[in-house]
Amino acid sequence: MQTKGKLLVLVGPTAVGKTNLSLHLAEKFNGEILSGDSMQVYRGMDVGTAKASQKEQQQVRHHLLDLVNPDESFSVEEFQKHAYEAIAAIHARSHLPMLVGGTGLYIQAVTHGYRLPNIEEDVALRAKWNDFAEKEGNEALWRKLQEQDEVTAMRLHPNDRRRVIRALEVIANTGKPFSAQQVQQKPPYDILFLGLTMPRELLYKRINERVDHMIAAGLLQEVRALYAQGYGRELTSMQALGYKEIMQHLAGEISLDEAIERIKRGTRKFAKRQLSWFRRMDEIHWFDCTASDFQQEITSLIAGDFLAHRE
């Protein structure tokens, strides 16, 4: 019988404190961190994605960061492949792989082994939906998907135009909801799911403070540099929270204050969607970060019920 490798998964909404806890746990349990964030795969997008700093990456080995340039396409399937390869390498070093992030689809692609439908690209249909989004906006496009497949729509950010169009493309070519075509073949891992949460008012306050910190840390300069390198607003990467709004500001469409307010508002809505996604996963052990002993409880769970019992 094949021995199952351990995999620790740490999820939760943005700004809840996943990074700090993951660094602590990685040092305590000889772990290596895999980013479970769909935007941290892009090079040069550091401040706005809250990517681990160089100091943090030196402190603990990180994976699945800086895989492609902002103008390169990157799929869930590619992320899954990179993740499985990294996990195998971490197991070979007898270390603990820790998948940490807030992109639910990417997390579950790894933990639940999704096999996505192999439908060829429909150029005409993609052009049609792109034109629709240009005229009516990404939210209107997302609502078209919501009408046909609410499950998939709830998994995707309205600004993730490429994946929204892909889902509509699959539906049009198969006549079935995209969500109904995701075959699961669970990987051979023994997985412990941990989820972080806190009262919503406090989370929203932390989100607002994080956005202010990103501006102070150079988000404006980062986006300006990306634009100067030829990365335009039409790219999926530049539709990410923070980047889209700063691009609008640089184009003279909105003030910096308005851009910041839109980022804060959009991030709060995004955190709400993240929580909705993860709340549907029954495997997750939830911990309130405001509890004084939450780190001790997590440490005990990992050391006792998880790592102590090996196949």
Disulfide bonds with the S-S distance in Angstrom:
none
